[in-house]
Amino acid sequence: MNAAPSTPSHRAPWLLLLLYFGAHVVARTLVSDALELDEAEQALWTQQLAAGYGTQPPLYTWLQWAVFQVAGVSVLSLSLFKNVLLASTYAFVWLAARRLTAPPLALLAAASMLLIPQIGWESQRDLTHSVLATAVAAATLYVVVRLIEKPRPVLYLALGLCAALGLLSKYSFAVYLAALGLAVLLSRDTRPVLRSPWLIAAALLALVVLSPHALWLLDNWQLASARTLEKLDASPGLAGGVVRGLSSLLGATLATLAALVLILAAIFGRAAWTPATASPHCRLWGRYLGLLALLMLALVVVGGATHFKGRWLQPLLFMAPLAFFCCRPQLSTHPRLYWLRGTLVVFALLYLFMASMRPVFDGWRNRPDELNEPAAELALALRSAGYDGHAPIVTHDAVLGGVLRVRFPQAQVVVWKDGAPAPQAKPGAHLLIGRGEAGRTMFDRAGTGDYSLLRLRYRHAHPGHPPIEYRYTLVR
């Protein structure tokens, strides 16, 4: 089924990945030197290496720190790392699809993830940990496919490494591992994979990789779990929340898969609804999706979760296009296959256009967003006011702090949250800076009434739109 790796058909996907995600890196770097929230958090957290960073596992921050060490602290480094992860997701799904489907469907199985909004668009817009978790999930999927095909010790070790990296990416990766592991266990065709003693070696490797963060987690469980439970709105034992939880779960699932299902149904018609094979892998994906549904229902009924978002399901449902094509090999000769290719090209170009024009669109709508912040103008004004770019910076806002961290990478940036004790200032001068009314409140908390006021216009904003007010002072 597979052509030689040197054939053009196998080189073309790598070239497409390079061109598409390279274009996104260029677009993100040129469109704005300001930051989204998740980008700003990474700019701040990478100021030091730690075993944990609050509510999220640390792997994304560790890897972003490494990228910063090589390429510098910049928007380019942030975008480059994320797009490498996104390209890796598509690459691993394509590599798996090459072993499971006919050649005409393999590339489409991977590219059809563009029809999942959380992967095609939201991941470019402002996601981090979910992007990494999905990339590791795709790598895990590829390793499992290879194990089923021909078990080897190195693949078991790769599986253990993937399991550890996934849990270090996002704690919900445990749901993916549980559903996939049970699906393999319950299938007669794949069960022998779990009988190898090398599975114990894989588990031990995973424990070794996880141990530094696991030890931190034991001492910081309340800090790590509180925000997660708050996001899920978990209320164990409250039967009245079950309906709300199921409704939210259904809504998140539809937000993830509705576009994919509707487009595939529109293109392939009746053929989209009639699987033509009961191959081992087709049965495996069916069991996986069924078990995933049961685990999510248990999270609602037993765990009391009442709130879900589409992006949380991204690492769990990314393989939906692969499962679809794996169970329908007859589509490889479908006369409307080129319709899907054309649709995917349109979506890819649309996403690239939207990413390139976001600040402009927000300005035209008179609703400037984070990427409309005048980062370069702010940095220039602060330097003109006497800031040397090295003194510590204290601010109340994580996004503003991340922007300043990128503009002044030699300075330590501290975010002073409302209600938190004042940060301990090191000997010497530091810059205290706030934005808007929240900035005024921070100066009130600091007891510093003497500050300079700076007004800067949002980028691309209407001439009549109010400027941003920055308050700042150099505390000596």
N, C-alpha and C positions, 0 to 999 in steps of 0.2 A: 504493500500500500504506500509506503514512504519512498519518496525519491531520494537520491543522493543529496547530502547536505550542500554540495557545491553547486547544485542546479539553481538557475535564476529564481525558480518558484520559492526556494527557501531563503534566498537573499532578499527578495522583495519585501517581506514583512519587516525585516530589520531596518531596511531603508525607510519604509513608511513610518515606523516608530520614531526613527531619528528625525525625520522631517517634521512630523506632526508635533511631537513633544518639544523638539527644538524650537519650532515656531512659537509654541506657548511660552517657553522660557524667554525668548526675545520679546514677545508681546508684554509679558508681565514686567520685565525689566524696564522697558521703554514707557509703559503706560503711566507709571506712578512710582515715585520714590518713597511714598508713604506705605503703611502696613495695615493689613487686616488684623483682627483680634488674635487669631491663632498664630499668625506670623509674628506678631509682637510678643506673644507669650514665649515663643521659642527664642526670640532675640534676647529676652530677659533671662530665661532659665539657663541658657547656655553660658551664662557668665561664670558658672562653676559646675564641675561634675559632682553629682550626688547620687546616692543609691535610690532616692525617690524624690518626686517633685509634687507632693500634694495628692490630688485626686486622680492623676493619670500615671500610668506606668512610664518608666524613664527611657525606653529604647529610642524613641524618636528624638528626644533631646540629646541623648548620647551621640547618635549618628549625625545630628545637625551640628553639634559641637565639633565633631571631627571634620565636617565639611568646612566650617568656619576656620578651623586651624589651617586648612590647605588653601581655601579660596578667599578668605577674609569675610568679615561680617558685612553682609550686603543683601539687597533685594535679590541680586543675581544668585547668590548662594542659597537663599531660601527657596527660590523658584526652581533652581537646578536640582536640588535634592528631591523636592516633591515630584517633579516630573520624571526623574529617574525611577522613583517608586511606581508612579502610574504606568510608565512604559514597561516596567518589570511585571506588573499585573497582567497586562495584555500579552506579554511575551510568554509567561508561564501558562496562561490559559491556551494560547496558540500551540505551545509545545505539547500540552496534554491533548488538545484536540487533534493534532496530527496522528496520534496513536489510537484515537477512538472514532474518527469520522473520515469520510472520503475527502481527498485533497480540496475539492471546491468548497467544502463546508468548514474546513479547519480554520481558515482565516476569518470567515464570517462569524464563526462561533465566538472568537475573541473580539472582533470588531463590534459585534452586536451589543457588547457592554456599553457602548455609547448610548444605547437606547434606555439605559438605566440612569435616570437623571443624577442620582447621587454620585455615580462614577463619572459620567460624561461631563457634567457641569459643576455640581457642588464641590467635587474634589479639587477642581481648578480654582473655584471661587474662594473657599476658606475652610479647608479641613486639613488636619495633620495626622492625628493618631489613627483615625479610621482609614486613611490612605495607606499607612504602614501596615495596619492589621490586614487589609485586603490584599496587599502585595504578598505578605507572608502566607495568608490563606491560599492564594493562588500557587505559591511555591509548594505548600503542603499538598495541595491537590495533585500537582505534577508528580511529587515524590510517591504519593499513594498509588497513582496510576502506574508508575514504573515498578513499584513493589508488587502490585497485582500481576503485572506482566512477567517479571522475573525478579524474585526476591534476592537481594545481595546485602552483605553486611554494611557497605557504605551507604546504601539507601536507608537502612534502619537508623544509622547514626544521623543521616540528614533529616529523617523524620523527627528524631528527638530534638535536634537543633531547631527545626521549624516550630515544634510545639513550644519550646522555651521562648523563642523570639516572638511568637504570636502572643503569648501571655505577657511578655514584656512590652508589647505594643498596645494591647487593649485587654482589659480583664474579661470582657465578654467573649474573647476568643475561646474561652473554656466551653462555651455553648457550641461553637463550631467543632471543636475537638470531640466533644461528647457525641454530637449527632453523627459526625463522620465515623468515629470509632465504632459506635453501635451499629451503623449501617454496614460496615465491613464485617462485624461480628455476626450479624444476623443473616448474612448472605452465604449460602453454601459455597458459592463459587469463590468468594474472597476470604472466607474464614481462615484458611490455612496460613494466610499472611500473619495472623496474630499468634501462631503457635511457635514461632521461631524464638530461640533463646536470645537472639540479638535484640528482641524487643525490650528485654531487661536492660541491656546496654544502652539502648536509646533512652529509656526512662532515667537511667542514672546520669547520662549526659545532660538531659533536660534539667534534672535537679541541680547539677553543678552550675549550669548557666544561670538558673533562676535564683540560686542561693543568696547572692548579695542583696537583691531586691526583696527576697522573701524575708530575710532577717530584718530589713528596714520595715517591712510591712507589719511584722509582728509587733514592733514598737510604735507604729503609727497607724494602726488599723482604723481608729476612729476618724483620723484625718483623711485617709484614703477612701473610706467607704461612705462617709456622710454625704458628700456631694453627689456620688453615684445614686444613692438611695433617694436623694432629693430630686434628681433628674427623673428617676423612674416614678417618683411620687408614691413610693412603696408604703403600703399600709397593711402589713400582714394581719390576717384574721378578720378583715372588714369585708364581709360578703357583698355589701352594697357596692364595693368598688370593682367587682368582677366585670359587670356589664361595661363600666367605663374603661376598664383595662382592655377587654376584648375589642371594644369599639376603636380604641386608640391603636391597638395592634393591627386590626384590619385596615385602618386608615394608613398606617405606616407601610404596610405590605402593598397596598394599592399604589401608594405614592412611589414605591420602588419598582414595581413590576407592571403597572397598568400600561404605560407607553410601550414597553417591549411586547406585551401580549397583544395589544391592539394592532400594532404595526405588523407583527408577524402574521396575525390572523387576516389582516387586510390584504397582505401580499400573497400569502399561500392559500387562503381560503380553506376549504374542507381539509386539505392535506395538513394544515397546521394542527388539527384536532385529532388526527388519527395516527398514532405511533404505529410503525410498520415492523417493529422488531422488539424482541424481548431478550436482548443481549445482556450478558452479565453486568456490564457497566450501566446500561439503561435501568436495570432493576436496582442497581446500587444507588443511582441518583434518586429514583423514586423512594427508596427506603430513607435516604438522607433527608429529603424534603418532608416526608411524613414524620420522621423522628424529630426534626427541627420544629415542626408545628406543635408536636406534643410537649417538647421542652419549653417552648414559648408560652403555651397554655399553662404549663405548670408554674412558670414564672408569674403569671397573672393570678391563677387560682390559689397557689400555695404561697408564693412570694409576695403577693399583694401589689404587684406593679400595676399602675394605672395609666402610665404615660409612656409612649414610645415615639421615636422619630425615625424617619426613613433612613437617615444616615447611619443609625445604629444597626440596621439590618444589612448594610452594605457588605461587610465581611462575611455575612451568612448566606446571601443570595446572589453573589456575584457570578456564580457558575450557572445560573438559570439558562442563559443562551446555550452554553455547552451541553447541558442536559437536554435541552430541546432538540438540538441537531443530532446529538448522539442517539436519540431514540427515533429519529426520522431520517435515516440514510437515503431514503428515496428522493429527498429534496435536492440531492446533488445534481439531478437531471431535470429539476423543475424548470419550466419555461420562463417563470418570472423571477428566477434567481437574481438576474441583473437589476431588477427593481430594488431589491434589498441593498445591493451594492451602491446604487445611486442614492438611496435614502441615507445610508451611512455616510457617504461623502457629504451630503447636504448637512447632516447633523454635525459632522466634524468641522466643516467650514463655519457653520452657525456659531458653534461654541467658541471658535477662534475669534470670530468677529465680535461676539459679545465680550470676550475677555479683553479684547483690544480697545473697546469703546465704552467700557463700564463707567469710568469717571466722567466722560463726556455726556453719556446718557443721564447720569445722576445730576449733572449740572444743568442740562436742558430741562429736566423735570423739576428743577429748583429744590432738589432734595439731595444736596451734597453728602457723600458718605465718607468713610474712613480714607479711601484712596484719593479723595479730593483735598486732603490736608496739605498745606504748603510746607512740606518738610525741609526742602532746601532753603527756602526763604527764612524759615524759623531759625535754622542753624546759622545762617549768615548774620541774622540780626543779633543772635546771642554772642557770636564771636565779636561783632562790632561793639557790643556792650561791655566787652572785657572778659568774657568767658574763654578760658584757655583750652577747652576740650579735654582736660585731664581730671579736673576736680570732680568729686562725686556729685551725682544728680539725684535729687529727691523730688518725686512727683506723686500725684494721687491716682493717676490713670495709667493702666497697663499699656494701652495703645500708644499714648504719648510717650511713655517710658521706652517702649520698643523702638519707636521712631528715633528717639534721641540716642538710644544704644547703637543704632545703625549709623547715625550721623557722627557720633562721638564714640567709636569703639574702644578708646583708651580709658573712658570714664566708667566708674561703677555706678549703675542706675538702680535706685531703690524705689519701690512703689509703696507709698504710705497709705494704706487703706483706711477708710473711715472707721473709726472705733478702735483702731489698733494703736498701741503706744508709739510715741514718736521714735523714729529710728535713731540709733546712737551715731552721732556725727563723729567722724574721725577728725583728729587735729588738722587744722587748716581750713581753707575755704570750701564751701560746697554750694551748688546751684539749687535753689528751691524754685520750682516752676509748676504752675497750674493752668488749667484751661477752663474758661467759662465760669459759671456760678460755683461748680464744684471746686474750681481752683481758688475762688474767693474763700470758700469754706475752709480749705486746707490752710490758707494763710491765717485765718481766724484761729484754727486749732494750734497753729505754730506760734501764735502770739506775735506775729511779724506784720506790723501795719505799714512798714516802709517797703514798697515794691514799685517796680516799673511796669507800665501797662503797654502791651504791644498788640496792635490790631492788624491782622492779615486776612486777605480774601481767600476763600476757598478756590481751588483751581476749577476752572470751567463753570463757576457759578454765575447766575444772573447778576448784572451790575448792582441791582438793588438789594441783593441778599445780604443780610447782616454779616460782618466779618467775624472771624474767630478772635476772641480776646484771650491773650496769654498774660498771666501775671508772673513775674519772676524777680528774684533778687539773689545777689551773691552774698551768702552768709559767711562772715569771716570770724 
